[in-house]
C-alpha cells in the first residue's frame, strides 16, 4: 500500500488523504504540546510559511505515546497550536505512531531508515518524515531541528525536482 492510499482524518475529524498532496513535498511530524521539543512548532511553522506557496506542507500528527505529552482534546490541541505558535499547517487526529495500534501511515513511514541506516519505531515526539513529490521518504530523528541544513536541503531538493 502506498502512503497516498492510507485514509487519514484531520484534527476536526474530516477525512483527508496524502493523495491530496501527491504533487507536493510533505513533512509529516508527530507533535506534542507538553514536550521539551515542543518549541520545534515555531520552526515547522516558519518552514510552512517559507515554502508553502512552492508546493510544500507540514502535516502535524499529535501523539500521546511519549510520557503522555499530548493529553489534550482535539479542540485543546488546535487552540494550543494556533495561540502558542500560530500554526497554520494541517493537523491530523491524535494517532499512535508505535505499538499494536500504530496507524497504517506510521506502519509505512517507520520502514524507512534514517541517515544512520536505522528504521523501526519512532523514537520520540517531533520525528520527521519528508515525503517527496516523487513519493520517496527521508527520515529525520526528533532532535533534528525543522530548519536544520539537512532538512532544508531535502525540502529544497524536492521543490526544485
Secondary structure as GFF3:
##gff-version 3
##sequence-region A 1 161
A	DSSP	three_ten_helix	3	5	.	.	.	ID=ss1
A	DSSP	beta_strand	7	9	.	.	.	ID=ss2
A	DSSP	beta_strand	15	17	.	.	.	ID=ss3
A	DSSP	three_ten_helix	18	21	.	.	.	ID=ss4
A	DSSP	beta_strand	25	31	.	.	.	ID=ss5
A	DSSP	alpha_helix	40	51	.	.	.	ID=ss6
A	DSSP	three_ten_helix	52	54	.	.	.	ID=ss7
A	DSSP	beta_strand	56	62	.	.	.	ID=ss8
A	DSSP	alpha_helix	74	85	.	.	.	ID=ss9
A	DSSP	beta_strand	90	92	.	.	.	ID=ss10
A	DSSP	alpha_helix	104	109	.	.	.	ID=ss11
A	DSSP	beta_strand	128	131	.	.	.	ID=ss12
A	DSSP	beta_strand	137	140	.	.	.	ID=ss13
A	DSSP	alpha_helix	149	160	.	.	.	ID=ss14
###
